């Protein structure tokens, strides 16, 4: 029987997990719409007091040029590897740009649509596999979390959960309905999402894993049709990459830094000094000295292994650390999520099946052989690298050697993870059988393994490949992590025959724990103090002051210099992207609010021809705010004309 939204095949007849009730879908739609509206309302609070993020300036210029001249943006901003990102974010800004003139509102129509899509996809996925109560809890956990608020109000291109959740949903439909068009849909969502940011690359490996385990059909006609659409979307970026030998795509996929060392050649004065505002404390200096001190050669290997383990632990907890201000909550939430993944992989007391047994037992029979093969392959690469580097007599490691190191790391850790996972799964299943615990039937367990691998595979790959100290690399995984956390409280606990009061208390507690985050409280406090829209940011007021003076002179251009606090990349990336410069955000506001062009294009933000100077007297209060500045004294011919908060406006006499 064909699956429809009102009639589902008998994949799980015991629990009728796929039986769709119209009333529950209506309630679900109301919940999703309410949470989406609430998130967007909270994000829009204080919109006047914010200016667009620096990394989004390339896309704002690109989409404005498209609406005004029809020019299609070929590439996005410059990423941390020094490579150009794809331009997909600009298309997500197009609706807001057509609706609103104010550049501060460039993101919200796009983010609102994507956020609604994420919540809807998460609810549908949870409802199909776990039922209505779990779908509600999962939607609340994700929709009221700090990560969710961020994505509801930002198009920052660093992995998008919206595309990920629909890749998983379409993969699930491909497996359950046995219809190849859903494979094409999943590939299409992945291809379009990659054009926004390549951080979701690991999500692709869900598809071959699903085919190996379940063997759903593959038809090339819908895949080719989808590929044609994706290629059309990618064509501006690919055409641009042909002139660069596809260096940017390789850089992002292989994590290779291609940023040029002589990054000051485009500066007007390459000899200016870049300084830090704050003096490093003795404790911080000591910590830096200890970190940079050479390791004992006798223990360096152990230290590397220990540091790798600590880094993986920190990365595994990264998404959970932002969920609640309560100390220690992140470790507990991570543990519960991992328990949910493990338990939902197993049938428990249904029979004596091992954890890797499915309707296609070849996977179970070869898992140890696969793990051993991966480990041996990693060791062979290690031996090759040792011999190769020894033959070069200490020559530096090139990109190919670094790439082999990454492959070696993936093979060794994947082999070790398979062996460890195989043991944990079988031990856990043994004790579930021994104590007569069964939370799902064998058929249900087989189907839910699809969800398990849909989180485990991209999560594991991101854990071993993402750089330490970059928690944002994991944000896009949060919807699926929320789903399994919700499943623990709304699916597993009720099947352990606990009292209903305990189950309800657990669900309410975890929702309140995640909903009571600092972002929500700060927004409510700001709403109370300054109103919903807030007050114009100091940057807006400064730009308006200068614009009024320039307009009174009947001009549409002026030379403005900036003594402001920056991150070094804001000036250094000018060599790859002319939009990057000190004060680029002021230039954008001046142009799109008042139609005035700044003729000072120096990367360091100042020139000898400046008529005005904007001086920031001290950095903003958050620890993550920029603290670097160009150390050039203010010319004595500049006289202060006005001051707004920490900004002073100077005019050359």
Secondary structure as GFF3:
##gff-version 3
##sequence-region A 1 653
A	DSSP	alpha_helix	22	44	.	.	.	ID=ss1
A	DSSP	three_ten_helix	47	49	.	.	.	ID=ss2
A	DSSP	three_ten_helix	54	56	.	.	.	ID=ss3
A	DSSP	alpha_helix	57	69	.	.	.	ID=ss4
A	DSSP	alpha_helix	88	99	.	.	.	ID=ss5
A	DSSP	three_ten_helix	103	105	.	.	.	ID=ss6
A	DSSP	alpha_helix	108	130	.	.	.	ID=ss7
A	DSSP	alpha_helix	132	143	.	.	.	ID=ss8
A	DSSP	alpha_helix	146	153	.	.	.	ID=ss9
A	DSSP	alpha_helix	161	177	.	.	.	ID=ss10
A	DSSP	alpha_helix	181	196	.	.	.	ID=ss11
A	DSSP	three_ten_helix	198	204	.	.	.	ID=ss12
A	DSSP	alpha_helix	205	214	.	.	.	ID=ss13
A	DSSP	alpha_helix	220	242	.	.	.	ID=ss14
A	DSSP	alpha_helix	247	254	.	.	.	ID=ss15
A	DSSP	beta_strand	274	276	.	.	.	ID=ss16
A	DSSP	alpha_helix	282	292	.	.	.	ID=ss17
A	DSSP	alpha_helix	300	321	.	.	.	ID=ss18
A	DSSP	alpha_helix	329	345	.	.	.	ID=ss19
A	DSSP	three_ten_helix	348	350	.	.	.	ID=ss20
A	DSSP	alpha_helix	362	391	.	.	.	ID=ss21
A	DSSP	alpha_helix	399	434	.	.	.	ID=ss22
A	DSSP	alpha_helix	442	465	.	.	.	ID=ss23
A	DSSP	three_ten_helix	471	477	.	.	.	ID=ss24
A	DSSP	alpha_helix	478	487	.	.	.	ID=ss25
A	DSSP	pi_helix	488	492	.	.	.	ID=ss26
A	DSSP	three_ten_helix	493	496	.	.	.	ID=ss27
A	DSSP	alpha_helix	500	515	.	.	.	ID=ss28
A	DSSP	alpha_helix	518	530	.	.	.	ID=ss29
A	DSSP	alpha_helix	538	552	.	.	.	ID=ss30
A	DSSP	beta_strand	557	558	.	.	.	ID=ss31
A	DSSP	beta_strand	560	563	.	.	.	ID=ss32
A	DSSP	alpha_helix	569	572	.	.	.	ID=ss33
A	DSSP	three_ten_helix	573	575	.	.	.	ID=ss34
A	DSSP	alpha_helix	584	594	.	.	.	ID=ss35
A	DSSP	beta_strand	597	598	.	.	.	ID=ss36
A	DSSP	beta_strand	612	616	.	.	.	ID=ss37
A	DSSP	beta_strand	628	630	.	.	.	ID=ss38
A	DSSP	beta_strand	638	644	.	.	.	ID=ss39
A	DSSP	beta_strand	647	652	.	.	.	ID=ss40
###
